[in-house]
Amino acid sequence: MRTLLFGGILSVIAMVAMFPVTITGGSGHATALAATGTATPYVWGVVHDAEHNLVTSLAQGSTFHPRVGISGYEGTPTGVVTPALFAGGDCSGAPVTPSPYAPVTLVDGLADIAPALAVFGVDAISITIAYSGDDAYAPATSNCAAVALTTPPVLNVSNASVDEGDRGVTTATFTARLTVPGERPVMLDMYTTNSPPGAPNAASAGVDYLHRSAMHVKVQPGEAYTFKIRIRPDTEPEADETFRVRVDLLNPGWGGVGPGRVTAVNYGTGTIADDDAGVGETVPPGLGGTPTDGVTQGLVVVKAE
């Protein structure tokens, strides 16, 4: 610190790193030099579970959220932080888009970032957090915070076997159940489909059973969902016939893979046992539509409600 006298007025000028002051030729004039840059902050990012514990491993479907802290020599940082979510444990490649996260304003240099998410469909996720918006500090990005995901989801679909019948209403009942930790609802699509080409004694939609679909059904993990298919009775002697019910686990729109993209699939087999008796009864035609059998693996991110 240097004390200078200007026209009888005592001034105290602090010599700080951001704005150095020089004295010109002993004339008593102070000249402020332009700042050479902004300070580099320290940005750290971690992942917390629903109880705010630091985690590096979670069961798939468990809730988590990022937490960030920023510090530096120029006082408590202000500004905003923006997380990026990656499928995989090394923050490589492009982050998922659209991002489930919006920029968050720091409070005392810290931020717990919403929304809480539950993730399944990949072995790991990772997060980086970008910081900007403070004139005292340069923009910076955190370390890569990775979380291993264990216990992949299991999608089970029951089989069903019923007598064909001669008249009246006969139904085949299938049950789907998704086993995955957590309490966040997921979405399922269920629909009938013929047995694969070349399968012996394949039943036909609209002839032997009525096509049905149940789309975007919200199901709690562990909860059973029943799906009833109407069988068309007849009196023709024939072999037992089979068809399938397909169940898709859907991404509900988070995680960058788009709403409705299939991330897991399973089938239940329906068997129509011929009983060769009675007079058939006319039933309404099937509900039209032929589902596709394409399956794409991908990340599923469920926004906590």
Helices and strands as residue ranges (DSSP letters): E 2-6, E 9-13, E 21-23, E 30-32, E 42-49, E 57-59, E 63-71, E 80-87, E 104-105, E 110-112, E 117-120, E 124-132, E 140-141, E 145-150, E 154-157, E 160-163, E 170-179, E 186-194, E 213-219, E 224-231, E 241-250, E 262-273, E 300-303
